Amino acid sequence: MENNNNKNQINIELTDEIAEGIYSNLAIITHSPTEFVVDFIKLMPASPKAKVKSRIILTPQNAKRLYKALADNISKYESMHGTIKDVNEKTPPFTMGGPAAQA
């Protein structure tokens, strides 16, 4: 009898460099009819410049999957650690040539 679970397994590799992660305290999200672009930015206090540290480009379907996965994980986190406070920080007033950004 064949095990169907092995057919659907994906071997994911994580290099040491990627495993370190990249700090981001701002995300700018733009979209077109065919893709969502998420720029992760490190914005330092009192600095007029900010650098995009990483850009992730997703299909609309994968953006929705990410949205659902984040909502599920936030719900699990809050059930264990309490409600995450929304600090209502203002984001910089700019768009990246696309629709208004939300982060």
N, CA, C and O atoms as a MOPAC input file, in Angstrom:
PM7 MOZYME 1SCF
protein

 N      0.84200 1    -1.17800 1     0.00000 1
 C      0.00000 1     0.00000 1     0.00000 1
 C      0.88500 1     1.23800 1     0.00000 1
 O      1.84100 1     1.32300 1     0.77100 1
 N      0.56700 1     2.19600 1    -0.86500 1
 C      1.37600 1     3.39000 1    -1.04600 1
 C      0.95100 1     4.46700 1    -0.05400 1
 O     -0.23900 1     4.64800 1     0.20200 1
 N      1.92500 1     5.17800 1     0.50000 1
 C      1.65000 1     6.24800 1     1.44300 1
 C      1.48700 1     7.56300 1     0.67300 1
 O      2.46500 1     8.07500 1     0.12700 1
 N      0.28200 1     8.11400 1     0.62100 1
 C      0.00700 1     9.34700 1    -0.11600 1
 C      0.62100 1    10.57900 1     0.54100 1
 O      0.80600 1    11.59400 1    -0.13100 1
 N      0.94100 1    10.52100 1     1.83100 1
 C      1.53300 1    11.67000 1     2.51100 1
 C      2.90300 1    12.01400 1     1.94600 1
 O      3.26100 1    13.19100 1     1.89000 1
 N      3.67400 1    11.02500 1     1.52900 1
 C      5.00700 1    11.28200 1     0.98600 1
 C      4.95300 1    12.00500 1    -0.35100 1
 O      5.86700 1    12.76400 1    -0.67400 1
 N      3.90400 1    11.78800 1    -1.13300 1
 C      3.77600 1    12.44800 1    -2.42300 1
 C      3.61800 1    13.95500 1    -2.26900 1
 O      4.06100 1    14.71400 1    -3.13200 1
 N      2.99900 1    14.39300 1    -1.19300 1
 C      2.69400 1    15.80800 1    -0.99300 1
 C      3.72000 1    16.52000 1    -0.11800 1
 O      3.54700 1    17.70000 1     0.18700 1
 N      4.76900 1    15.84200 1     0.28500 1
 C      5.78400 1    16.46800 1     1.12400 1
 C      6.70600 1    17.33500 1     0.29000 1
 O      7.03800 1    17.00200 1    -0.84800 1
 N      7.11600 1    18.45400 1     0.87200 1
 C      8.07600 1    19.35000 1     0.24200 1
 C      9.27900 1    19.45700 1     1.16600 1
 O      9.13400 1    19.69300 1     2.36500 1
 N     10.45500 1    19.28400 1     0.60600 1
 C     11.68000 1    19.43900 1     1.37300 1
 C     12.11800 1    20.89700 1     1.27200 1
 O     12.54400 1    21.34400 1     0.20700 1
 N     12.01800 1    21.63200 1     2.36300 1
 C     12.35000 1    23.05100 1     2.37600 1
 C     13.70400 1    23.23900 1     3.05000 1
 O     13.92300 1    22.78900 1     4.17500 1
 N     14.60500 1    23.91100 1     2.34500 1
 C     15.93000 1    24.19600 1     2.89600 1
 C     15.98200 1    25.62400 1     3.40400 1
 O     15.41100 1    26.52800 1     2.79400 1
 N     16.66600 1    25.82600 1     4.52000 1
 C     16.83000 1    27.14500 1     5.12900 1
 C     18.31100 1    27.36300 1     5.37900 1
 O     18.90000 1    26.72500 1     6.25000 1
 N     18.91600 1    28.27300 1     4.61000 1
 C     20.34000 1    28.54600 1     4.79000 1
 C     20.55800 1    29.31700 1     6.08900 1
 O     19.62800 1    29.92300 1     6.62000 1
 N     21.78100 1    29.29200 1     6.59300 1
 C     22.10400 1    30.02800 1     7.81500 1
 C     21.83900 1    31.52400 1     7.64300 1
 O     21.33000 1    32.17700 1     8.55400 1
 N     22.18200 1    32.05700 1     6.48400 1
 C     21.99500 1    33.49200 1     6.23800 1
 C     20.51100 1    33.87500 1     6.28800 1
 O     20.14700 1    34.87300 1     6.91100 1
 N     19.66900 1    33.09200 1     5.64000 1
 C     18.23800 1    33.37500 1     5.64800 1
 C     17.64700 1    33.13000 1     7.03300 1
 O     16.74000 1    33.85100 1     7.45100 1
 N     18.14000 1    32.13900 1     7.74100 1
 C     17.63200 1    31.81400 1     9.07300 1
 C     17.84900 1    32.95800 1    10.06500 1
 O     17.11500 1    33.07300 1    11.04700 1
 N     18.85200 1    33.80400 1     9.81300 1
 C     19.08500 1    34.95500 1    10.69400 1
 C     17.93800 1    35.94800 1    10.63800 1
 O     17.68700 1    36.65600 1    11.61400 1
 N     17.23900 1    36.01200 1     9.51600 1
 C     16.12000 1    36.92600 1     9.36900 1
 C     16.57200 1    38.35200 1     9.09000 1
 O     17.75900 1    38.67300 1     9.15900 1
 N     15.61000 1    39.19000 1     8.77700 1
 C     15.84700 1    40.60100 1     8.51500 1
 C     14.83900 1    41.38000 1     9.33700 1
 O     13.64200 1    41.09700 1     9.28400 1
 N     15.31400 1    42.36600 1    10.10300 1
 C     14.41200 1    43.17800 1    10.92000 1
 C     13.67000 1    44.17300 1    10.04000 1
 O     14.26700 1    44.82300 1     9.18200 1
 N     12.37300 1    44.28600 1    10.25800 1
 C     11.54300 1    45.24800 1     9.54100 1
 C     10.51200 1    45.80200 1    10.51000 1
 O      9.90800 1    45.05500 1    11.28100 1
 N     10.30900 1    47.12800 1    10.46800 1
 C      9.27900 1    47.72200 1    11.31300 1
 C      8.25000 1    48.50000 1    10.49200 1
 O      7.46000 1    49.27400 1    11.03200 1
 N      8.27700 1    48.27800 1     9.17200 1
 C      7.30900 1    48.90500 1     8.28600 1
 C      7.15200 1    48.02800 1     7.04100 1
 O      8.13100 1    47.49600 1     6.51700 1
 N      5.93000 1    47.88700 1     6.58500 1
 C      5.67500 1    47.15200 1     5.33900 1
 C      4.82300 1    48.03400 1     4.44400 1
 O      3.81900 1    48.59700 1     4.88100 1
 N      5.22800 1    48.14800 1     3.20100 1
 C      4.45600 1    48.86900 1     2.19500 1
 C      3.92400 1    47.83200 1     1.21800 1
 O      4.68700 1    47.03800 1     0.66800 1
 N      2.62700 1    47.84300 1     1.00700 1
 C      1.99800 1    46.84700 1     0.14600 1
 C      1.34600 1    47.55500 1    -1.04000 1
 O      0.54100 1    48.47100 1    -0.86900 1
 N      1.70400 1    47.12100 1    -2.22700 1
 C      1.06800 1    47.62300 1    -3.44400 1
 C      0.61300 1    46.42300 1    -4.26900 1
 O      1.04000 1    45.29400 1    -4.02700 1
 N     -0.25300 1    46.67600 1    -5.24000 1
 C     -0.71500 1    45.56000 1    -6.05700 1
 C     -1.08900 1    46.02400 1    -7.45700 1
 O     -1.36400 1    47.19700 1    -7.70600 1
 N     -1.08500 1    45.06600 1    -8.34100 1
 C     -1.55400 1    45.22600 1    -9.71300 1
 C     -2.59700 1    44.13100 1    -9.92300 1
 O     -2.86400 1    43.36500 1    -8.99700 1
 N     -3.18300 1    44.03600 1   -11.08800 1
 C     -4.15300 1    42.95400 1   -11.30000 1
 C     -3.54400 1    41.55000 1   -11.17600 1
 O     -4.27000 1    40.58300 1   -10.94200 1
 N     -2.21600 1    41.43100 1   -11.32900 1
 C     -1.61000 1    40.09900 1   -11.35400 1
 C     -0.66800 1    39.79700 1   -10.19700 1
 O     -0.22000 1    38.65800 1   -10.06500 1
 N     -0.34900 1    40.78200 1    -9.35100 1
 C      0.59900 1    40.50900 1    -8.26200 1
 C      0.45500 1    41.49300 1    -7.11300 1
 O     -0.00500 1    42.62200 1    -7.28400 1
 N      0.86300 1    41.03200 1    -5.94000 1
 C      0.99400 1    41.87000 1    -4.76000 1
 C      2.48700 1    42.00200 1    -4.49000 1
 O      3.23200 1    41.02700 1    -4.58700 1
 N      2.91800 1    43.20900 1    -4.15100 1
 C      4.31900 1    43.45700 1    -3.82600 1
 C      4.36700 1    43.95900 1    -2.38900 1
 O      3.72900 1    44.95400 1    -2.04700 1
 N      5.13300 1    43.25900 1    -1.54900 1
 C      5.29400 1    43.64200 1    -0.15500 1
 C      6.75500 1    44.02000 1     0.05200 1
 O      7.65000 1    43.18300 1    -0.06400 1
 N      6.97900 1    45.29300 1     0.35900 1
 C      8.32300 1    45.77200 1     0.67900 1
 C      8.45300 1    45.86400 1     2.19100 1
 O      7.67500 1    46.56000 1     2.84400 1
 N      9.43800 1    45.16000 1     2.74900 1
 C      9.72900 1    45.21000 1     4.17200 1
 C     10.85600 1    46.21300 1     4.37500 1
 O     11.91400 1    46.11100 1     3.75400 1
 N     10.61700 1    47.18000 1     5.25300 1
 C     11.49300 1    48.33600 1     5.39800 1
 C     11.95800 1    48.45900 1     6.83900 1
 O     11.22400 1    48.14400 1     7.77500 1
 N     13.19600 1    48.92400 1     7.00000 1
 C     13.71000 1    49.26100 1     8.33100 1
 C     13.75800 1    50.77700 1     8.41800 1
 O     14.56900 1    51.42400 1     7.75500 1
 N     12.88400 1    51.33500 1     9.23900 1
 C     12.76800 1    52.77400 1     9.42800 1
 C     13.32800 1    53.11700 1    10.79600 1
 O     12.82000 1    52.64400 1    11.81200 1
 N     14.36900 1    53.93500 1    10.83000 1
 C     14.98600 1    54.29500 1    12.10000 1
 C     14.44700 1    55.64500 1    12.57600 1
 O     14.22600 1    56.54100 1    11.76100 1
 N     14.23500 1    55.79900 1    13.88100 1
 C     13.71800 1    57.06500 1    14.41200 1
 C     14.63000 1    58.23400 1    14.02400 1
 O     15.85400 1    58.10300 1    14.00300 1
 N     14.02000 1    59.36200 1    13.72200 1
 C     14.71200 1    60.61800 1    13.40300 1
 C     15.59400 1    60.52600 1    12.15800 1
 O     16.45300 1    61.38400 1    11.95200 1
 N     15.40300 1    59.52200 1    11.34400 1
 C     16.17800 1    59.39700 1    10.11800 1
 C     15.27700 1    59.70100 1     8.92300 1
 O     14.18900 1    59.13600 1     8.81600 1
 N     15.71100 1    60.57900 1     8.03000 1
 C     14.87200 1    60.91300 1     6.88000 1
 C     14.88700 1    59.83600 1     5.78900 1
 O     14.11000 1    59.91900 1     4.83800 1
 N     15.75200 1    58.83600 1     5.91200 1
 C     15.84100 1    57.78200 1     4.91000 1
 C     15.48100 1    56.43700 1     5.51900 1
 O     15.70800 1    56.18400 1     6.70200 1
 N     14.92000 1    55.59300 1     4.68700 1
 C     14.61300 1    54.22600 1     5.10600 1
 C     14.99400 1    53.31000 1     3.96100 1
 O     14.89600 1    53.68900 1     2.79400 1
 N     15.42500 1    52.11000 1     4.29200 1
 C     15.84800 1    51.14800 1     3.27800 1
 C     14.88800 1    49.98300 1     3.18600 1
 O     14.44900 1    49.43200 1     4.19600 1
 N     14.56800 1    49.61900 1     1.95100 1
 C     13.82500 1    48.37900 1     1.73700 1
 C     14.81100 1    47.24700 1     1.98600 1
 O     15.84700 1    47.16200 1     1.32600 1
 N     14.49100 1    46.38900 1     2.92700 1
 C     15.37800 1    45.28800 1     3.29000 1
 C     15.03900 1    44.01400 1     2.53900 1
 O     15.89500 1    43.15300 1     2.33900 1
 N     13.76900 1    43.89700 1     2.11900 1
 C     13.35000 1    42.71200 1     1.39500 1
 C     12.07800 1    43.02400 1     0.62300 1
 O     11.23100 1    43.78500 1     1.09200 1
 N     11.94500 1    42.44100 1    -0.55000 1
 C     10.72600 1    42.59000 1    -1.36200 1
 C     10.21100 1    41.19400 1    -1.68200 1
 O     10.95400 1    40.33500 1    -2.15800 1
 N      8.93800 1    40.98500 1    -1.41500 1
 C      8.29000 1    39.71400 1    -1.71200 1
 C      7.18200 1    39.99300 1    -2.72200 1
 O      6.35200 1    40.87900 1    -2.51700 1
 N      7.17500 1    39.23400 1    -3.80400 1
 C      6.16000 1    39.38400 1    -4.84300 1
 C      5.30800 1    38.11700 1    -4.84500 1
 O      5.82900 1    37.00600 1    -4.94000 1
 N      3.98900 1    38.29700 1    -4.73900 1
 C      3.05700 1    37.18300 1    -4.61600 1
 C      1.95300 1    37.27300 1    -5.65400 1
 O      1.57100 1    38.36600 1    -6.07100 1
 N      1.44400 1    36.12500 1    -6.07000 1
 C      0.23200 1    36.11700 1    -6.87100 1
 C     -0.92300 1    36.52200 1    -5.95300 1
 O     -0.80000 1    36.39600 1    -4.73500 1
 N     -2.03800 1    37.00500 1    -6.50300 1
 C     -3.18100 1    37.32300 1    -5.64600 1
 C     -3.63700 1    36.12700 1    -4.80300 1
 O     -4.01900 1    36.29400 1    -3.64500 1
 N     -3.59800 1    34.93400 1    -5.37600 1
 C     -4.00900 1    33.74000 1    -4.62600 1
 C     -3.07400 1    33.48300 1    -3.44400 1
 O     -3.53600 1    33.17200 1    -2.34600 1
 N     -1.76700 1    33.61100 1    -3.66000 1
 C     -0.82500 1    33.39100 1    -2.55800 1
 C     -0.87300 1    34.52700 1    -1.54500 1
 O     -0.62300 1    34.29900 1    -0.36100 1
 N     -1.18900 1    35.74400 1    -1.97900 1
 C     -1.35900 1    36.85000 1    -1.03400 1
 C     -2.53700 1    36.55300 1    -0.10600 1
 O     -2.46700 1    36.81300 1     1.09500 1
 N     -3.60600 1    36.01600 1    -0.65900 1
 C     -4.76800 1    35.67700 1     0.16700 1
 C     -4.44700 1    34.53900 1     1.12800 1
 O     -4.89100 1    34.55000 1     2.27600 1
 N     -3.67900 1    33.55900 1     0.66400 1
 C     -3.25200 1    32.46600 1     1.55900 1
 C     -2.40000 1    33.00700 1     2.70300 1
 O     -2.55000 1    32.57900 1     3.84800 1
 N     -1.50400 1    33.94900 1     2.39600 1
 C     -0.67300 1    34.56700 1     3.43400 1
 C     -1.54300 1    35.32900 1     4.42400 1
 O     -1.33800 1    35.23900 1     5.63400 1
 N     -2.51100 1    36.07600 1     3.91300 1
 C     -3.45100 1    36.81900 1     4.75400 1
 C     -4.16700 1    35.88800 1     5.74100 1
 O     -4.25300 1    36.18000 1     6.93400 1
 N     -4.67600 1    34.76700 1     5.22500 1
 C     -5.38400 1    33.80500 1     6.07400 1
 C     -4.44100 1    33.15800 1     7.08600 1
 O     -4.81600 1    32.94800 1     8.24000 1
 N     -3.21900 1    32.84200 1     6.65800 1
 C     -2.24600 1    32.22200 1     7.56400 1
 C     -1.84600 1    33.19200 1     8.67000 1
 O     -1.70300 1    32.79000 1     9.82400 1
 N     -1.66400 1    34.47000 1     8.32700 1
 C     -1.33900 1    35.47000 1     9.34800 1
 C     -2.49100 1    35.63100 1    10.33200 1
 O     -2.26600 1    35.67800 1    11.54200 1
 N     -3.71600 1    35.71700 1     9.83200 1
 C     -4.88100 1    35.85000 1    10.70700 1
 C     -4.98300 1    34.65900 1    11.66000 1
 O     -5.25800 1    34.83400 1    12.84700 1
 N     -4.76100 1    33.45400 1    11.14200 1
 C     -4.81200 1    32.24600 1    11.96800 1
 C     -3.72900 1    32.27200 1    13.04000 1
 O     -3.99200 1    31.94800 1    14.19800 1
 N     -2.50900 1    32.65700 1    12.65800 1
 C     -1.41200 1    32.68300 1    13.61900 1
 C     -1.56400 1    33.80000 1    14.64600 1
 O     -1.19000 1    33.62100 1    15.80500 1
 N     -2.10000 1    34.93700 1    14.24800 1
 C     -2.35100 1    36.02100 1    15.20800 1
 C     -3.40200 1    35.57600 1    16.21300 1
 O     -3.27200 1    35.84100 1    17.40800 1
 N     -4.43500 1    34.90800 1    15.73900 1
 C     -5.46900 1    34.40100 1    16.63500 1
 C     -4.88200 1    33.41700 1    17.65100 1
 O     -5.19600 1    33.49000 1    18.83800 1
 N     -4.03800 1    32.50600 1    17.19100 1
 C     -3.39800 1    31.54600 1    18.09300 1
 C     -2.48000 1    32.24800 1    19.08100 1
 O     -2.46500 1    31.90500 1    20.26300 1
 N     -1.71500 1    33.22600 1    18.61000 1
 C     -0.81200 1    33.98400 1    19.47700 1
 C     -1.61300 1    34.68900 1    20.57500 1
 O     -1.26800 1    34.61400 1    21.75400 1
 N     -2.70200 1    35.38400 1    20.16300 1
 C     -3.49000 1    36.13800 1    21.13600 1
 C     -4.19500 1    35.23200 1    22.13400 1
 O     -4.39700 1    35.62800 1    23.28200 1
 N     -4.57000 1    34.03500 1    21.72800 1
 C     -5.20900 1    33.12200 1    22.67600 1
 C     -4.21100 1    32.65000 1    23.73500 1
 O     -4.60600 1    32.29900 1    24.84600 1
 N     -2.92800 1    32.63900 1    23.39600 1
 C     -1.89400 1    32.22000 1    24.34900 1
 C     -1.31800 1    33.39200 1    25.15200 1
 O     -1.00100 1    33.24100 1    26.33200 1
 N     -1.18100 1    34.56600 1    24.50700 1
 C     -0.43900 1    35.67400 1    25.11700 1
 C     -1.25900 1    36.93100 1    25.35700 1
 O     -0.73500 1    37.90500 1    25.89600 1
 N     -2.51200 1    36.93600 1    24.97800 1
 C     -3.35000 1    38.12100 1    25.13500 1
 C     -3.37700 1    38.95100 1    23.85800 1
 O     -2.60000 1    38.73500 1    22.92800 1
 N     -4.29100 1    39.89800 1    23.85000 1
 C     -4.50400 1    40.73700 1    22.67500 1
 C     -3.27200 1    41.58100 1    22.36200 1
 O     -2.66700 1    42.17400 1    23.25600 1
 N     -2.91800 1    41.62600 1    21.10700 1
 C     -1.82200 1    42.48800 1    20.64400 1
 C     -2.37500 1    43.90500 1    20.56500 1
 O     -3.39200 1    44.14400 1    19.91300 1
 N     -1.70900 1    44.83600 1    21.22400 1
 C     -2.15900 1    46.22300 1    21.21800 1
 C     -1.82000 1    46.87300 1    19.88500 1
 O     -0.70800 1    46.73200 1    19.37600 1
 N     -2.78800 1    47.58500 1    19.33000 1
 C     -2.56700 1    48.35100 1    18.10900 1
 C     -2.13500 1    49.74500 1    18.53100 1
 O     -2.91900 1    50.49700 1    19.10900 1
 N     -0.88400 1    50.08900 1    18.24100 1
 C     -0.33600 1    51.36300 1    18.70500 1
 C     -0.71400 1    52.52600 1    17.79900 1
 O     -0.40200 1    53.67500 1    18.11100 1
 N     -1.37900 1    52.24900 1    16.68300 1
 C     -1.83700 1    53.28700 1    15.76000 1
 C     -0.74400 1    54.24900 1    15.33100 1
 O     -0.96800 1    55.45500 1    15.22800 1
 N      0.43600 1    53.70600 1    15.08300 1
 C      1.50900 1    54.54900 1    14.56600 1
 C      1.15500 1    54.99300 1    13.16700 1
 O      0.56900 1    54.23300 1    12.39500 1
 N      1.51000 1    56.22400 1    12.83800 1
 C      1.24800 1    56.72300 1    11.49000 1
 C      2.36400 1    56.26300 1    10.57300 1
 O      3.54100 1    56.31300 1    10.92900 1
 N      1.97900 1    55.81300 1     9.38700 1
 C      2.96300 1    55.40200 1     8.39600 1
 C      3.30700 1    56.61100 1     7.52600 1
 O      2.51100 1    57.54600 1     7.43400 1
 N      4.45600 1    56.60700 1     6.90200 1
 C      4.82900 1    57.73700 1     6.05400 1
 C      3.79200 1    57.95800 1     4.95400 1
 O      3.25300 1    56.99200 1     4.41200 1
 N      3.50700 1    59.21500 1     4.61800 1
 C      2.47200 1    59.50800 1     3.62200 1
 C      2.99100 1    59.39000 1     2.20000 1
 O      3.15400 1    60.39500 1     1.50700 1
 N      3.25100 1    58.17100 1     1.76600 1
 C      3.66600 1    57.99200 1     0.38700 1
 C      3.16600 1    56.65800 1    -0.13700 1
 O      2.92500 1    55.71600 1     0.61800 1
 N      3.02000 1    56.60700 1    -1.43300 1
 C      2.69400 1    55.34800 1    -2.09500 1
 C      3.85600 1    55.05900 1    -3.01700 1
 O      4.67200 1    55.95000 1    -3.25200 1
 N      3.96400 1    53.92100 1    -3.52000 1
 C      5.09000 1    53.58400 1    -4.38100 1
 C      4.63200 1    53.55000 1    -5.84200 1
 O      5.01000 1    52.66000 1    -6.60200 1
 N      3.80500 1    54.54200 1    -6.22100 1
 C      3.34400 1    54.59900 1    -7.58800 1
 C      2.15000 1    53.69600 1    -7.84200 1
 O      1.71800 1    53.53800 1    -8.98400 1
 N      1.61800 1    53.10600 1    -6.78800 1
 C      0.48500 1    52.20200 1    -6.93700 1
 C     -0.62800 1    52.63600 1    -6.00900 1
 O     -0.63400 1    53.77100 1    -5.53200 1
 N     -1.56100 1    51.75600 1    -5.75000 1
 C     -2.66000 1    52.08300 1    -4.82600 1
 C     -2.11700 1    52.41800 1    -3.44200 1
 O     -0.99200 1    52.05400 1    -3.09900 1
 N     -2.92400 1    53.11200 1    -2.65800 1
 C     -2.50300 1    53.49800 1    -1.31400 1
 C     -2.06800 1    52.27500 1    -0.52500 1
 O     -2.71100 1    51.22700 1    -0.58000 1
 N     -0.98100 1    52.41600 1     0.20100 1
 C     -0.39600 1    51.29800 1     0.94400 1
 C     -1.08100 1    51.12300 1     2.28400 1
 O     -1.55200 1    52.08100 1     2.89500 1
 N     -1.12300 1    49.88500 1     2.72200 1
 C     -1.62200 1    49.53900 1     4.05100 1
 C     -0.60500 1    48.61600 1     4.69200 1
 O     -0.07900 1    47.71600 1     4.03700 1
 N     -0.32800 1    48.83100 1     5.95400 1
 C      0.62200 1    47.95900 1     6.64200 1
 C      0.09500 1    47.59900 1     7.99800 1
 O      0.75100 1    46.86800 1     8.74100 1

